[in-house]
Amino acid sequence: MAKLYFRYGAMNSGKSTALLQAAFNYEERDQRVLIAKPALDTKGDDEVVSRLGVRRRVDFLIRAGEDVERRFLDTAGLEDPSALLTHLDMPLAPVACLFVDEAQFLEPRQVDDLLRIAVRHEVPVMTYGIRTDFRTRAFPGSARLLEIAHTLEELKTICRCGRKALFNGRKVEGRFVFDGDQVAIDGAEVTYESLCAHCYAAESAGLPRDAD
């Protein structure tokens, strides 16, 4: 039975790199995959961008309010027989896996669509994202994935102090901030740093960084 997977971790835990590697592994065995991401993630426009510099264009963007199950079927050519022909008049292979990057930006009902893709259409769906925002509040998409995904896997990274990073600190002009909109894509003005609970508490409440 196909499953819905959620692979999550703090910023810089290699989520996009892991997605691209997994997609490559499928394709190396001549299996067809589709890659998607929410349009809300404007970093890289219509590409998945790894911090290692690897990039790949997505097969479709998921827009606000969009029916993801329908979009997947249309892109895959699974319901319209005329869509099963490429420009080379060669039949498209079945989809072996759907990959979704930045899944925290999905709407909860779109996560439900992903579950339907796995269960109804027997296509594994592998999602990658972060659990919480810079205020340690769960993103709606991540919360729903934690509720209904068949399989959860944490991708780990470390804090600057060497401990396991759990949280995502937001910086504006190099200084940590703890107020603002939930979504702010990292770029020239906004950056993020993965922090352990101890360092996050130190930055947010002025606590001393004593050694354990």
ABEGO torsion letter per residue (X at the ends): XBBBBBBBBBBGAGAAAAAAAAAAAAAAAGBBBBBBBBAABABGEABBBBAAGBBBBBABBBBBGBBAAAAAAAAAGAABAAAABBAAGBBBBBBABBBBBGAAABBAAAAAAAAAAAAAAGBBBBBBBBABBAAGBBBAAAAAAAAABABBBBBBBBBAAGBBBABBBBBBGGBBBABEBABBBBBAABBBBBBBAAAAAAAAAGBBBBBX
